[in-house]
């Protein structure tokens, strides 16, 4: 088989597979399979049902695995003409890992790993829900900003915990008797849980403690939390813009043969225009009549 024939067959396979994968029936079927797989995982949490229907549940699991394997093979066949494009989509890579690892002997023999892999299939439902996909992408994009928020929050908790230990450890050892207890107390105060009781207990020790609690609540519960919300909202906007860009239809690229024909026609047209200009320049000028 020549290379040109093989390329033609790959394009034909990709075209047929792409029509199947992009169809609404295929999307609906895969989504229903993922939902049914999630329901099966829930049923298996009931011990009585597992003992009574063990063989049927095992057969259903094998059917689901076969269906998901056929799905990922169809998605790969849709990129037969350009295999590299298949791995550029993170969802394709995730689906391939979830399905492939299920065939590894270690995963099949370890019940815990196998359950986690089957649970990971449920996350594939986000592929078919655009809004959920945007949220997942936004969470991933917000991780760097969230890490900075955690570092600043940890520094704030440490400083205020040390100050609380210095001033309140002797009078309130239950909440400020050590650095760990002080951090736990302040972390709960950051959620405004039990703030009134903490302020009243602090006022019994010193009236200046109101400055300690007010400044901590201002910085921890308002400034830092609002910064975190800003990071998440910004990530949601970026994810929405990215999703909108991916949903735009990409103009169809002509095959290499058609591109060569179009380029040849353009060169012929340019050559004709050049000859016309040259012919016009060589025509003898007619002397004016007297």
FENURDA-V94131 format. One line per field, one symbol per residue. ss: DSSP state (@ for helix, = for strand, . for the rest). phi: phi as a letter, one per 40 degrees, with the letter a starting at -180 (. if undefined). burial: I if it has 16 or more other ideal C-beta (glycine too) atoms within 10 Angstrom, else O. A space follows every 50 residues. Layout:
ss=???
phi=???
burial=???
This chain:
ss=..@@@@@@@@@@@@@@@@@@@..@@@@@@@@@@@@@@@@@@@@...@@@@ @@.@@@@@@@@@@@@@@@@@@@@@@@@.....@@@@@@.@@@@@@@@@@@ @...@@@@@.@@@@@@@@@@@@@@@@@@.@@@@@@@@@@@@@@@@@@@@@ @@@@@@@@@@@@@@@@@@....@@@@..@@@@@@@@@@@@....@@@@@@ @@@@@...@@@@@@@@@@@@@@@@@@@@@@@@@@@@@@@@@@@@@@@... .....@@@@@@@@@@@@@@@@@@@@@@@@@@@........
phi=.ccccccccccccccccccccccccccccccccccccccccccccccccc ccbcccccccccccccccccccccccccbccbcccccccdcccccccccc ccccdccccccccccccccccccccccbbdcccccccccccccccccccc cccccccccccccccccbcccbccbbcacccccccccccccgcgcccccc cccccacccccccccccccccbcccccccccccccccccccccccccccc cccccdcccccccccccccccccccccccccccccccccc
burial=OOOOOOOOOIOOOIOOIIOOIOOOOOOOOIOOIIOOIIOOOOOIOOOOOO OOOOOOOOOIIOOIIOOIOOIIOIIIIIIIIOOOOIOOOOOIOOIOOIIO IIOOOOIOOOOOOIOOIIOIIOOIIIIOOOOOIIIIIIOOIIOOIOOOIO OOIOOIIOOIIOIIIOIIIOOIOOIIOOOOIIIOIIOOIIOOOOIOOIIO IIOOOOOOIOOIIOOIIOIIOOOIOOOIOOIIOOIIOOIIOOOOOOOOOO OOOOOOOOOOOOOOOOOOOOOOOOOOOOOOOOOOOOOOOO
